[in-house]
Amino acid sequence: MLPVEPAGAQQVSPTVAAAVPPSFEVASIKPSRPGSGNHNWDSSTDRVTIENYSLRDLIASAYGLKSNAQVLGGLQWLDKMHFDIAAKVDDAEVARLRSMTPPEQSKEWKLMLQSLLDDRFGLKVSPGERTIPVYALVIAKSGLKLTPAAANETGHSISVNNAHMTATAISMDSLADDLTTMPESDNRVVVNRTGLAINYDFELDWTRDRGNGIPEDAQYPSLFTALREQLGLELKPGTGLVSVVVVEAAVEPTLD
């Protein structure tokens, strides 16, 4: 944890104090159990539980990156070691969070996670931009097969359940972000290059490739084929300039 000033220490001016990033009150870091499976992130008003995350996963989350491919550098252990983290915020921070809008809250949680990584992992990073491999989301040659959302549609949602995606009033930027998280994207950032500026309603069904290809008797095709056939969209491999953070330093944390 960040050091606590002893009683009677010199007072920090309001201007300097305001510049101190938010941090968790307490945090526990333990090694994940071998074979514990997928990531899990569970947060409430005053605490967060993170399971089976590598340091590269944590960096991507803390800096609001879409893919681990945007975290450059670092030793092999950044990917091989996985951690379970349980952290709690103090009452003053809870009050601050409750006064914030959802986007402000999201930024605050990221700043607290950055403080944790700095304190416990000795993490030092440099932000920047790099040209790296990406997938470009484009309109297929066969033509677009999307239904525009109603002009008065106020709800925006996208959900995926067992290779079935349901989207309501979703932009192509949002779809690109969601596709970035898919295993089929192979950790590449998906960049929206459709030129489409309105929102759409749609459903998408595909069969996940578990490493052995798509079975011949599968009800639905691969994600790439489903995008083309059902939505009239394609993912084209290429390169693009994206935001990155470069890991300058990191140490294995003391585990609890």
N, C-alpha and C positions, 0 to 999 in steps of 0.2 A: 504494500500500500504506500501511497504518498506519505512523506514524513509529516508529523504533526508538530507545530510550533509549541515549545514548552511554555508554561505559564510565565508571564513577565517578559516574553520575547518582544522585540521591537515591532511596533504596529506597522502593517503594510498600508500604504496610502490607498484610498478608494480606487484611484485610477489603476494602480498596479494590481490590486485584488481583483478587479473586474477582468483583467487579462488572464488570470489563472484558469485553466480549462477545468470543466467539471470532472469529478471522479467518483468512483464507487466508495461507499463507506467501508465495506469489507468485501473481499473476494477470495474464493478458494479455487485452486487449480490442481486437478488430479489427472493422471494418465487415463485415457479411455481404455475400457476393457477390450482386449483383442477380439475381433470379429463382432463388434457391437453394432455394425450396420451403418445405416444412413445418418446424415446430420439430423440434429434436432435443436430447435431454438424456441424456447418458451419464456415469454416475458409477461409480467403483470405491472401494476402501478409502481411497485417499489423494488422489484428484483427481476433477475434474468437468469435462466439456466441454459447453458450451451453445451451440447454433447457431441463428441466425436468430430471436432474441428481441428484441422491442422493449423499451424501458424499462418500459412498462406491463405487459408480459408478466412481466418480471423482478420487478417489485414484487408482482404477484399471487402469484408463486411464493414469494418471500421471506417474505411475510406470511401464507401458508397460505390464500389466498382461492380461492374456487371459480371465479370469473369475473373477467375484466378489467373488467366493469361495476361491480365493487366498488372499483375504483381511480378516485377522483374527482379532477377538476382536472388541472392540468398543461397545457403548451403542445402544439401539434400534433406537434412532433418526438418526443414520447413514444411516438407510434404509428407515425410514418413512418420513423424510423431504426431499423435492426435491427443486432444485434451478435452476434459470435461470441466466447465467453469460454472460456478455458482456465485453470483454477485448481488449485493444489496446496496441501495442508495439510502441516504439519511433522510430524515423528515423534511429538512429544508429543501433538499433537491426534489422530493416528492411534491412539495408545494409549488416549486418552480415548474415542474413538468405539468401539473394540473392547470397552470395558467397559460400554457402554450397551445398553439394550434398543432394538429397532427404532423405537418411537415417540420415544425420547430421541434417537436418532441423527438422525431426521428433523427434530426441533426444532433440533438442533445445526447441521445443514447450512443450515437457514433462517436461523439467527442469523449464520452466516458470510457468507451471501449479503447479509443486511442490512448487515453491516459493509462489504462490498465496495461496495454501492450508496451508502452514506454517504461512503466514502472517495473513490471514483472519480467518482461522479455528483453529489456534494454533496446527496444526497437527504435531504429533511426531510419527514416525514409526520406526520399526526395521526390516530390511530385513533378510530373511533366507530361509530355506527349510523345508517343512513338508510333511509327508505322509498323503494324503487326498483322498476321493473318486474321481475316475476318470472313464472315458470310454476309453477302449483300442480299437483303430481301427485296426482290424485284417482281414486277408483273410478268407472268408467264407469257410465252408467245401465243398460247392458245386463248388468251384473254382473261380478264378479271371475272370471277364468279362470286363476288361478295354483294351482300345486300346492305345498302346504306341504312344506318340507324335513323329512327324518327327524329325530326328536327327538335322536338320537345322532350326527347329522352334525357333524363337527368341522372339516372344511375349508370355507373361505369363499373363493369366487373369482368374478370376473366378467371376461370377456374379450370383445373385439370384433374381428372379423376380416372385412373386406370386407362391412360391413353385416349381419353375423351375430353376435348376442350370445348367449353361453352363460353362465348364472349358476348357481352352486351354493351353497345355503344363504345367500342374500343378503337383507338387510333392504331395506325400501323407502327408508330413508335412504341406503343405499349406491347403490341404483338411481338415486335423485334426483341424487346427486353425479355419477354416471357420465353421466347424461343432460345435465347442465349442460355437459359438455365437448363435446357433439355440435354440429356446425355448425348443425343444424336448430334448436337452442335459441337461436340468434342472440345469444349472449353473455349471455342471461338466466340468473340463478340458478334452478335447479329446486328447489322446496321441497316436502318430503313432507307432504301433508295427507290421506293415505289413512286414517290412524288405525289402520293395520295394524302389529302389534307383533311378529310372528313372521317367520322367514326362509322363503324360497321357492327352489325350483329351477325354472328355465324357460329356454327358447330363444326368440329373437326374430329375425325376418328382415324386412328392409325394403329399399327402393331409395333410394339417396341422391339428393337433388336437387342437381344440379351447376350450378344457376342457370337451367336451362331447363324446370323442372318435371319431373314424373315421366312418362316415355314411356308411351303407351297400352298398348304390348305388354310392359311390364315384368312380371317374374315376381312381384314383391312390391310392395305399396303404399308410400306415404310412411311415415316414422317415426311421425308422429302417428296415422295410420290403423292401422298395424301394432300399436301399443300398445293401441288400443281393440279391434281385432278378435282379436288373439292373446293378450293378457294381461288384457283387461278394465280397462285403465287409460287415463286421459286427461291431457293437459297443457292446463290452462286458464290463459289470460293474466290477469294481475292485478298487484297490488302487494304488497310485503311488507317488513318491517323486517329488514334484514340487516347484518352487520358490513361496514364499509368502512374504507379508509384514504384520507385527503385529502392530496394532494400540495401541500405548502407551498412547496417549493423544489427545483429540480433544474437541473444544468448539463450541457452536452454533455461527455463525458469526453475526456481526452487519449488518443488511440488509439495502439496499439503497432504 
